[in-house]
């Protein structure tokens, strides 16, 4: 596809293999030794082919390339290449209960209208208590306190609740 683009070839039956690209981005980030962008070339032809109404026809008989096992990407190398090695640590599930000092509860975690706060700074709230509600006649979701505590502040976007120390 990169060569087809370089020669400005038209979007026709000769380039429908572009439609088999899943846009995983592995070529950009890992595999392409020339530092070019096969994914973008595929995307270019995918878009043009869609506009032309041309679809890729898969082969009736399909057999995997015998070199397939040699083309697999070692995940350790991929993680290193993406600069994610420092985050690749064992992270087992734990039963440990973490206690928050302060929580910030968003008034809009969805596409609907932001919830309207029904509490004020200094007010004590209980875990599960509704602290912001859906505006009249709107679609949205109410917000509930996730901890026992005191409302620290209310902004246009969040309600901050400080944990009650026992
Ligand atoms: S061309 Fe690139 S983006 Fe497309 S499937 Fe292959 S590796 Fe993934």
Boltz pocket constraint, residues with backbone or C-beta under 6 A from the ligand:
constraints:
  - pocket:
      binder: B
      contacts: [[A, 20], [A, 21], [A, 22], [A, 23], [A, 24], [A, 25], [A, 26], [A, 27], [A, 28], [A, 38], [A, 39], [A, 42]]
      max_distance: 6.0
